[in-house]
Amino acid sequence: MLADRSSLTEPEVLDLVSGGDAEAVGPFAGRPALVVRLDGATGALPAATAVLPCVVVGVGVPGDVTVGCDVLVTDVEDPPAPWVQADPSAVVAAAEASPAAAVALAQLLRLGPRLDVYGALVAESLTYGLLQSGPMYREWLATRRKRQHVASTRPVLVEREGTQLSITLNRPEVRNAFDVAMRDALVEAFRLVAADPSITSVEWRGDGDNFCSGGDLAEFGTVPDPVTGHLVRMSRSAGVALAAVADRVTAYLHGACVGAGIELPALAHRVVAAPGTTFRLPEVTFGLVPGAGGTATIPRRIGWPRTAWLGLTGVVLDVDMAVAWGLVDAVE
């Protein structure tokens, strides 16, 4: 069994796996996160940690061997990618608060480098649907404040001027919350672009004070069952529709960009943000993983370890850090 529950060295992790004690970590063992000290690491971790049912948090300094870790934290200021300046205890606490979703997110992101965008979107949707039937999500649904869904007659505005198309999220009364009607309208807009090569550029914005505050909480829990939800997500996927035309799309972000509000724009060819824009992935706290494509899109901009840190902790990322990491291309 584990002698030190705070952290392990690389050799100790290898011993853990080779000794058949891998079940000493994970949600069932009450240890959904494992902290590994990377000083002196040789790079032998990937084969071992790939099978561990827990979030592997590497702690060290830039220059240490980093492969085999889901998250990489350091106390060095302004560390280079893929490091994050943070305390490992924040990741551990987040994993312990929502163990099933945290471990599922780590395992999902481990698949990312081997999948194209479409494959990553499918894997995310399947994982999201699986967690919808889990106890953490059901508990969150039961305890959250009920909200009345606000229907919008035109959730997305589409206007053309010459070869340019403007797409505007148009639910400012609910901070442009991403509901089914908005998703369907956005899919149609991107399909229009795909069908018309004379549209050479697309400007994508949000009306009101916020670009998009994420999934409309009033619709959470309304899908008939997880299987139906997955099939609908993949047949009416804004991520799939956007991917086909992303090279022509510039996303202009402002205010709060939560969940879908950054998961989808991250796929655009260019992302421009206003000063003061913020970004957040809160889904793990609901017992879920990002469901609008974040595990397929955001890692391609900032890498898998930093995406894992954002998704696990749910922290608010400011626009300056977003630019430094490459999540945003420019501030205007």
N, C-alpha and C positions, 0 to 999 in steps of 0.2 A: 504493500500500500504506500501511499504518498507520505513521506516523512515531513515535508515542508509544504503547507497549503498556500504559501504566499507566492512562490515562484520556483521554477526549475531551470537547470542548465540544459544545454543541448544533449549531453550524454545521459542525463536523467530522463529526458523525454524519450530517447531511444530505448533506454532500459524499460520504461513504462510500457511502451508498445511491444517490444520483443518479449517481455515477460508476461504478456497476456493480461496486463492489468489496465487495458485501455478503458474498461468500463468503470474505472475509478474516477473518470471525469465524464462530464455531460449532464444533461438535465436530470436524469434518473439518479445520478450520484450526488445531486445537489451542488455540482461544480460546473456550471455551463461555460466558464471561461478559465483558461489556463495561461498564466503569465510565464513567459520564457525569457531568461536572461541571455542576451545574444553575445556578450563579451566572450571571445574565444570560439564562437561558432564556426564550423567548417563548411556548412552548406549541406549537411546530411539530413536536415529536418524534413524536406518535402514528402518523402516516401512514408515517413512516420506520421506527420501531422495530417496528411490527407485523409486518414481514416479515423481521426479523433472526432468524436461527436461533441465538440466544444469549440468555442471561439479561442483561437490561439493568438495571444497578445505578445508580440515581441517588444522587449525593452532594451534599449542600448543607445548607441550614438551613431550618427551617419558614418558609414565606413564599415560597420559591422555587416556580416553576411545576413541578409534579410529574407531569403527564400524560405517558404514553408510557414510564414506567419500571415494571419488574416488582417491584423492591425499592427502598425509599427509606431510606438510612441517613444519620445525622448524628452529630456529636459533642456536640450540645446535650443537656443532661440533661432527662429526662422530657419528650420531645418529644410534641406532639399527633399524633393519627392523621393520615395513615397512616405516619408516620415511625417508625423504630426507632433507638435509640441503639446504634450498633455500628460496627465497623471494616469497611469494604468488602472487605478482604482475606479476611475469614472467609467471605463469600459466594463470592468468586472461588475460594478453596481448595476449598470444598464442590462447586462446579460442576466444577472440574478433576478432583476425585476420582471423580465419577460424572457425566460430561458428558451422556450421552444422557438419563438420567432427569432431570437438572436442567433441560435445555432443554425436554424434554417437559412438565415441571411448569409452567414459565413459559408455554409456549404454551397449555397446558390452562387455566391461570388467566386468560389473556387472553380466552378465550371466555366466562368466567363471567358477566360483567355482561349478556350478551345472551341468557342461557339461564335458564329456570325451574329449579326444583330437580330435577325429573325429567330434563330435558335435560342438566343438569350431571352427574347421576349416570350417565347413559348415556355421555357423553363421557369421564368418568373411567374407567369400566369398560373402554371400548375402548382407552384409552391404557394402562391397567394390563395388559391382555391383550397388547398389542403389545410392551410391555417385558419380559413374561415370556419371550419368545422371543429377547431380546437377550443379548449376550455378558456384560455386567456381572452380570445376574441369574444366569445359568448358572454363572458363576465363583463367585459368592457361595454358590450351592447346593452346589457341589462342595467348597468349603473350610469350610463351617460345620460345627459339631459336630452330629452326628446325635442326634435326640431321639426317645424312645419316646412315642407318643401315649398319653395317659391318658384312657380313656373314662369318661364320667360318666353315671350312670343318669338324673339329673335336672339337666341343666345350667342350667335356668332354673326358678325356683319362682314360681308364680302363685297369689295368694290374694286373695279378695274379702271385703270387710267393708262392707256397705251399698252405697253408690254409689262406693266407692273400691276400686281394684285395686292390689295391690302386686306388682311384678315384681322378682325378685332374681336376679342372676347367681350361679350356684351351683357354681363350680369353684375354690374357694379353694385347693385343693391345688396348682393351677398358676397362681395369681394371677389367676384368672378369665380365662385366655387364651381368645380368641375363636375357637372351632373351628366346624366345619360343624354339629354337633349344637346348639351354643348359638345359632348364627345361625338355624337352622330353628325352634327353640323360641321365640326372640324374635320372629320373623316371625309365628308363630301367636298369640303373646300380643297383639301389636299389631293383628292382624287381628280378634281377639276384641273388642278395644276398638272397632274400627271398626264391627263388626256389632251392638254393643250400646250405643245412645245413653244407656241408664240408668247407664252407668259415666261419672261426671262428672269424676273425677280419677284420675290414675295416678301412683304413687310408684315410681320406678325406682332400685334400689340394687344394690350388689355385696356379697357376703358375704366375710368374711376381711379381710386387711390392705390389699387393693388393689381398687379398683373394677373395673379391667380392664387387663391388661398388653399388650393388642393381639392381633393375630393369632397363633394357636397355631403356633409355628415348626415343630412336628412335622408339620404338614400342608402346609407350603410345598413345592412341587414335586410334589405328588400329583395335581394336576388333569390329566386326560388330554391336553388341548391348550388353547391360549389361546382358541380360538373357543368350545369347550364351556364353558370357565370363564366367559367373558362371558355366555353365554346363561343359565348357572346363576345368576350374580350378579344378573342383571336379573329373573329369574323368582322368585328367593328373596332379594329385597333387603330387608334390615332397614331401610335408609334410606327406601325407597319406602313400606314398611309404617308406619314411624314418622311420615313426613310427613303421612299421612292423618289422624293423631290427635294430632299434636304439640301442638296447642293445649290438650290435656288432660293433658300429661305434665310432671312435674317430675323432673329427674334429680338424685340426691344422690350426689356424687362424693367419693372419699377415696383416699389413698395415691397409687399410680401410675396415671395415665390415659394410656396409650400407644396410638397408632394409633387403632384402632376405639374405644378407651376414651374418646376425646374427639371423634372424628369423628362418631359417632352422637349422643351426648348434646348436642352443639352445636345439633342441630335441635330439641331440646325447647323448650317455651314458657318454662320457667324452669330454670336450672342453679344448684344450690347445692353448694358445696364445703366440706369440712372444712379446718381449718387444716393446713398442711403438704402439701396436695395438690399434685402436680406434673403437667405435661403435656408430651408430646413426640410429634413426628412423625418417625420414623426411616427411613421407606421409601426415600428417595432413596439412602441408604447401601447398600441392598440392590440398587440398580439399578432400582427401581420408583418409582411415585408412590403417594400414599395410595389405598387400595382399598376402604375401607368408607364412602366418601362425603365425606371430609374436604374435597376441593376444591369440593364443592357446599354444604357446611354451614358450615364455619368462616369462610369469607369473608363470609358474611351476618351474622356477629357482629363480626368484627374487621377486615374489609376484605381485599382481594386482596393488596396489598403485604406486609402483616404475615403473612398466611398463607404467602405465598411465602418469606418469611424463615424462618418456623418449619420449613417443609417442606424447604427447601434446606440449612439448617445443622443441623437435627436437635437444636437446643439444648433444654435443659430449661427450661420456663417455670414460674415459681413462682406460687402462688395469688394473691399480691398483685398481680403484674403481670397475671395473667389477669383479675382483677376490674377493674383500671384500664383494660384494653383492651376489656372487655365480653364476653370469652369466658365468664366466670362472672358470675352476677347477684348472688350474695351468699356470704359465708363464715359458716358456722354450725357 
